[in-house]
Every structure is written in C-alpha cells, then in structure tokens.
Amino acid sequence: MDLNLSDEQRLLRESAERFVAESYDADHRRNAANDPLGFSPAVWKQFAELGWLALPIPEEFDGLGGGPVEIGILMEAFGRGLVSEPYIATVVLGAALIEKCGSIAQRQASLPKIADGSLKLAFAHSERAARFDLAKVTTSANKTAHGWYLSGSKIAVLDGHAADEIIVSAHLHDHQGPSGRIGLFLVPATAQGLVISDYPRLGGGRACNIELSDVQLPEDTLLGDGKDALPAIEWAVDRTMAALGAETVGIMQTLLDTTLDYTKIRKQFGRPLSANQVIRHRLADMAIQADEARSMALRAALKADNPPVERARAASAAKAKIGKCARFVGEQSIQLHGGMGVTEELEVGAYFKRLVAFDTLFGGTAHHYSRHAQLGRTTKAA
Amino acid sequence: MDLSFNAEERAFQSEVRGFIAKNLTDEMKRATALTPSVFSDPDIGMAWQRALHKQGWGAPGWPVDHGGPSWTPAQRWIFESECARAGVPNVNVMGVKMVGPVIIGFGSPEQKNFYLPRILSGEDYWCQGYSEPGSGSDLSSLKTRAVRDGDDYIINGTKIWTTHAHHANRMFALVRTSDGARQQDGISFILIDMKTPGITIRPILTIGGDHEVNQVFFDDVRVPVANRVGDEGKGWTYGKYLLEFERGAGIASAKLREGLRAITELAESDLTGRAIDSPDIASRISEVEVDIDALEMTELRVLSALQTGQNPGAVSSILKLRNSEIRQAVTRLGVDVIGHDALAVEPMRPLYKLNHEPTMPEDMLTVVPEYLNGRAYTIFGGTSEIQRDIIAKMMLGI
C-alpha cells in the first residue's frame, strides 16, 4: 500500500502544472471559447511533443504505457487551467476503445497516430432515449454484401466536430452470433450520410449531435471481431469518469484558491470577508470537499482495471461524490464572490460551468448513487 | 502507487485475524454489538486489553522501549481495520491512546516506570479531566485550581463529561496552578488517584439512556506534586499534544463501514420489511458508503505520507470532522431503516444482560440509542465548529 507519487509521476505533475500555468491564461481561454474549433491546434501539437497524447498508449504502439493514475495527474493540471483540448475524446476514450476492441491491424493503424497527434477521435454513443444507460443503443448497423450500413442519432458527442474519425456504437444486425450485440465502428468524419451539428459546450470546448443515414462503411471499420462491445464501453467510460473526476478536482482547487484570495482582500464593514467565521467555515467546508473529491478520483483511477463490479462501483462512487462536492464548491465560490461571481467579467463562472458539465456527462450524482446501489446488490446476489 | 497490501502486510493481516479468532469470545462480540455508547464497559474492554497485552499488542502507537510492537503505519491500519471488522470491544482510549503518549513524551522516569506497565496490563483504568461546566470549546479558560501546600497540591473545582469516571481508578487532569498573562499559561497536567478523599462523582445520563459520562467534584483533594507531568504551568502544551492523538488516530473508516454493514443487513432483512427496496433508502446507503470510501482513501493518503516521514498536518482535523459526521449519518440512516421499531425505548442497561424479552429484535436495540448518543461525536474532542476553525487557520491561513 503506497499512495505517494513516484519520481516520474511527480515530474509529470510538475511539467503539466507548469505548462498550464504558463500557457493557459484568461485570454487563452477566452480565445479558445470564441474559436469555432474550441481549442488550439498549436497546443495540441505541444501535447504531442510533451508525450501526453502517447501517455496511456502501450509501448508497442509508440506509447508511454501510462495508466489511469498518470492520466489523472495530467487531467488535474488540465482542470486547473480549464484546458479545452479534445484530450478526453481522443486519448482517454478513443485510444482506450481501440486498444480494448480493435484488432492488431486496427490498433497498429490508429494508436501510433493518436500518440503523434495526427489522429483525433470522438466517441458517439449516447442517445436521447437512453439517458445515461450505456446498454441502450438503437442506432443500427446492417450488414450487406456491400459492407455495413449505419443509421441512427447520437447526442452529446464530445469534440466530434474536430475528430478525424468517430467511433460510433450500433446494434449489429449481421445474422451471425447472438442478437443484441453492440459493435463499435470507426467512421471517417467525411463519410457520406453523416451529419454533424456541433455547438459550444457548457464550460468550454465543443460537443455535437450526429445523424447517421445509411452511412456505408467497409467491413473492416468494425472494431474487433463483432463480439459485444458493451463491457469494453463500460470499462472505457468508467476510466473516463475517473479522468474527468481528476480534472474536476483541479477545477475545484482553482476555484478554492481564487475564492480564498478574494475573501482575504475584499473588505466589507471595514474588514476582510475572511475575518468572518461564517466565511472561514464555508471555506473550510470547500477545502474538505475538494480533498474528498481528490481521494475519490484517485481511488477510481487505482481501481480502473479491477474486476468489473468493483471497478464500476468505484467509478460511480467517484462520479457521484465528486459531482456533489463540485456543485458545492462551485456554487459557494460564486456566492462568496458576491454579485461579481455571477458575471462573465470574472472567470469563476467559466470554471463553475465546467463543473456543471462534469456533473452532467455520463450521468449525474443521483444516477451514480443509484448505479452504485444496484451494483452493490448484484454483488450480493451473485 | 498501489492500493493493495504487499505479501508481508498480508501475512500480518492473517496473523491479526488468527489472533482475533482465538481471543474474541462470543460474549465479548455480543456485548460490543449491544453497547450503544462509545466505549465498552471495563469488564468487556479490559478483558480484550489483557488479551492484546499478552500478545505484545497492548499499545500499538507506543515506542518499542515502552512495550509498543513497532508496527509500521500500514500495520496499524491493518490491525485497526481487522479489529473493527471483527467487532472487538471498544477499549477505553484514555489510558493507551491518551495519557500514555503524554507520560512517554513528558513524564519523569519514575512516572514512566510506574504508570506505563499498568496501562498496558489494564491494571489501571483512566479517565480524562479536561472540560468544565464553564469551559467547553474554550478549554483553556478552565478554573479547577491546584494550590501548592508543601509536597502536595490541594485541588478544588469540578470536571465534566468525564467518560467512565465511575469505573476509573485514575484521572489525568488539566488544572490551574497560577494565573498567567494568557489563559493558556499557568495550567498544569496532573495525575490523580480517584480514591483520594474529597472526590465525588455525579452520573450524567445521555439522551440515549446510557451512563457513560459524569461530573467529578474536587473538594480539597490532596495530590502529591510528584504526580505532575512535566513542568508546572506547561500543561496546555501537553494537553494539546494529547488532543492531537484524540483527533488524529486517523483510522476510523473501518468502524464506520462495520456500522453501515449492520444497518444494511437490517435493511435487507424481513424484520424491516426490506427497507432497501425503497430506492431512496438504497441510494442513501450508497451515499454513506461512498462517504466512507472517501474518508478511507484520505486515511490511506495520510498513512502513505506518514510512512515516508511526511507530516500530514491539518488533515487530522478533516478526519475527525468527517468521521463524526459520517458516523451520525450512519446512525441517522439506522433510525430510518428500522421504521416502526424506532418508537420503542429499552431503558435497561447493559443491553446484553437484559432480564426480560425486549420488544424489538435484538439487532435493533442499539439503533436509536446510538443515534441519540451519537450526536455527541460532533461535540467531543473539539466541536465541528472548532475543527473548522482549525482547518481554516492551518490549511487555508485565514
């Protein structure tokens, strides 16, 4: 049992924090928010040069072989600066799905390109009617002599507009194997019949909805051999929630630091706000909740490759708890900044919006307490 | 980083399990489960302390010269976790965990030779004389006075919330020996034989129906000056050192988990009409479980820091605060889970020696008393408000 950072991990944290502090100021964030792309290709290139895009990719595919803990270290630093590059979509979700589901040839084709920054991905899975149920997919993939035909609608696809290829989940109809299997397809962004409607995402970056109308794909765009991809999707989403949790911890820390500084300089009734016990206790609670969130993000990362139920419970526990803590820290940060906290003139609001987006992605606090409870009872019954 | 224990640590875990299996009797286990106050009564608690002492495990936190087992922080974690999981008696901490470290840190050689072995063996049973009716959170305003008279102090005043004073043969107390410029000055740390003439004890019943705490009165109580620990007037420093131990033992999550497990079992039982089938109850159980996960993880982070000699700092205040809040959440959940049975009051104590058939299933007997008594967790050892003051000052610098 050892939860101290290794020397390599400490170096990674220092370099990520330094990069974010130097490159990611308020102007940079504002520009990125107003950019139709939602992020900076130059920064993406730097990520590649720093080795961050290669971080979780196995060494045999030109990666660095890092794990969820290293991803968490990076994501926490990203959170501190509200980084909006499509790291989650491409590296955390995309690379993980290809690594888990792809054939050797598919891994060989994609993973080195993710590592060097020449391939950006997105994962199109959620559908309106499914809400947060990962097993519910109505998009269909029909197999014919001319390959696969995909039809359906996807929503809340992170960074889909910037992706070179989109990983689309669909029910397989191929008259082989058991019915109800979900398959993952690597769909080129330029495919005929694919319509992407993108929009600015709450808290920075972009997302999109996708319509697929008889999108024709060659056979080899199906990742792997057509066995049900749901377990892999759950695995990938669980580690993504751990990564997002770490990002949220970074956001909370910045909000806490900013709010703390503000309450020390802002004077009312002739003394700093922080001279009031009610304010000090509020800040103490914010610090406690930020620390609890840090514990939960690390816990989910450390359990990200444990057996499915244990892993999933840790991921849901983290998602629920961090969401709850994040809402508290975010809302109180605004409260303690007073009227200015509600304006676009301060950055508190931008950070807060990213927290709200976190709580929504892959299901909020209530959803994950309930998933956690259900998974607990499954374990007992088994 | 690694959350799992290594081979040596797992071997130690088996050793602890083996020890518990051999020494924890059904009677001790049942009595512990049916004790709705913080500590086991001495007959149960000291039986366990004697077993631990025989094994050389009587004082896990003590240095090896004084009989400690020289465990690593991870071993202490494993030991405490296994004890909690097995439901061993809750030994009164006033001896081993509170006065012991102060005597080791600041006592004279004579005091160490006399008191420490008697703490380890359970021969002495200690209580703590800190709070007074007028001095709760503002502890250093205490007024119990010790006036020098030759080789004795003559003590007058009163102490309150004295846990197990009615069982104890010794008390460690903070008393005022002079009036300094600051109210923290002039306080001395003194060891008192509870059989000394002039000491009277008034029992205080807590709202759960338990007699665990007392008020203790001192009327011209003569205590040898030799019973003072450390320097006269420096008692506040020693007392604060001890409070760190009281707050920051830092291994509480396993006990909380055990409490939640008992409540969850009730919720899954027909005795409660399967309360867990209510999605609200099921989610709340998860919510509390996740809070325990977070606390456990913070404890392990602190432990990792300690293993490499880092100082975890004000995190001990976070641990104390969250432990107390989560404990209350567990007991609150318990009351909701047992439903109708929360209406019944069983006034007789101890609950494991009732001379009549209780009106509710035995597993439910402690639920309401634990909830009621448990309100004290956010009050004793420094209230939650004091902890937040400390966190704001030490962690946030405000």
HADDOCK unambig.tbl for C-alpha pairs under 7 A between the chains (distance, minus, plus):
assign (segid A and resid 1 and name CA) (segid B and resid 2 and name CA) 5.21 0.50 0.50
assign (segid A and resid 1 and name CA) (segid B and resid 3 and name CA) 4.93 0.50 0.50
assign (segid A and resid 1 and name CA) (segid B and resid 4 and name CA) 5.15 0.50 0.50
assign (segid A and resid 1 and name CA) (segid B and resid 5 and name CA) 4.83 0.50 0.50
assign (segid A and resid 1 and name CA) (segid B and resid 6 and name CA) 6.78 0.50 0.50
assign (segid A and resid 2 and name CA) (segid B and resid 1 and name CA) 5.34 0.50 0.50
assign (segid A and resid 2 and name CA) (segid B and resid 2 and name CA) 5.20 0.50 0.50
assign (segid A and resid 2 and name CA) (segid B and resid 3 and name CA) 6.46 0.50 0.50
assign (segid A and resid 2 and name CA) (segid B and resid 304 and name CA) 5.50 0.50 0.50
assign (segid A and resid 3 and name CA) (segid B and resid 1 and name CA) 4.91 0.50 0.50
assign (segid A and resid 3 and name CA) (segid B and resid 2 and name CA) 6.22 0.50 0.50
assign (segid A and resid 3 and name CA) (segid B and resid 301 and name CA) 5.84 0.50 0.50
assign (segid A and resid 3 and name CA) (segid B and resid 304 and name CA) 5.55 0.50 0.50
assign (segid A and resid 4 and name CA) (segid B and resid 1 and name CA) 6.28 0.50 0.50
assign (segid A and resid 4 and name CA) (segid B and resid 304 and name CA) 6.15 0.50 0.50
assign (segid A and resid 4 and name CA) (segid B and resid 305 and name CA) 6.85 0.50 0.50
assign (segid A and resid 5 and name CA) (segid B and resid 1 and name CA) 6.58 0.50 0.50
assign (segid A and resid 274 and name CA) (segid B and resid 398 and name CA) 6.45 0.50 0.50
assign (segid A and resid 280 and name CA) (segid B and resid 392 and name CA) 5.80 0.50 0.50
assign (segid A and resid 280 and name CA) (segid B and resid 398 and name CA) 6.92 0.50 0.50
assign (segid A and resid 281 and name CA) (segid B and resid 388 and name CA) 5.49 0.50 0.50
assign (segid A and resid 281 and name CA) (segid B and resid 389 and name CA) 6.67 0.50 0.50
assign (segid A and resid 281 and name CA) (segid B and resid 392 and name CA) 6.80 0.50 0.50
assign (segid A and resid 283 and name CA) (segid B and resid 392 and name CA) 6.98 0.50 0.50
assign (segid A and resid 284 and name CA) (segid B and resid 388 and name CA) 5.73 0.50 0.50
assign (segid A and resid 284 and name CA) (segid B and resid 391 and name CA) 5.84 0.50 0.50
assign (segid A and resid 284 and name CA) (segid B and resid 392 and name CA) 5.21 0.50 0.50
assign (segid A and resid 288 and name CA) (segid B and resid 318 and name CA) 6.54 0.50 0.50
assign (segid A and resid 292 and name CA) (segid B and resid 294 and name CA) 5.57 0.50 0.50
assign (segid A and resid 295 and name CA) (segid B and resid 294 and name CA) 5.70 0.50 0.50
assign (segid A and resid 295 and name CA) (segid B and resid 297 and name CA) 5.49 0.50 0.50
assign (segid A and resid 295 and name CA) (segid B and resid 298 and name CA) 5.78 0.50 0.50
assign (segid A and resid 296 and name CA) (segid B and resid 294 and name CA) 5.60 0.50 0.50
assign (segid A and resid 299 and name CA) (segid B and resid 297 and name CA) 6.88 0.50 0.50
assign (segid A and resid 302 and name CA) (segid B and resid 3 and name CA) 6.86 0.50 0.50
assign (segid A and resid 317 and name CA) (segid B and resid 290 and name CA) 5.62 0.50 0.50
assign (segid A and resid 321 and name CA) (segid B and resid 290 and name CA) 6.96 0.50 0.50
assign (segid A and resid 369 and name CA) (segid B and resid 283 and name CA) 5.51 0.50 0.50
assign (segid A and resid 369 and name CA) (segid B and resid 286 and name CA) 5.86 0.50 0.50
assign (segid A and resid 369 and name CA) (segid B and resid 287 and name CA) 6.26 0.50 0.50
assign (segid A and resid 370 and name CA) (segid B and resid 283 and name CA) 5.39 0.50 0.50
assign (segid A and resid 372 and name CA) (segid B and resid 286 and name CA) 6.38 0.50 0.50
assign (segid A and resid 373 and name CA) (segid B and resid 282 and name CA) 5.94 0.50 0.50
assign (segid A and resid 373 and name CA) (segid B and resid 283 and name CA) 5.97 0.50 0.50
assign (segid A and resid 373 and name CA) (segid B and resid 286 and name CA) 5.50 0.50 0.50
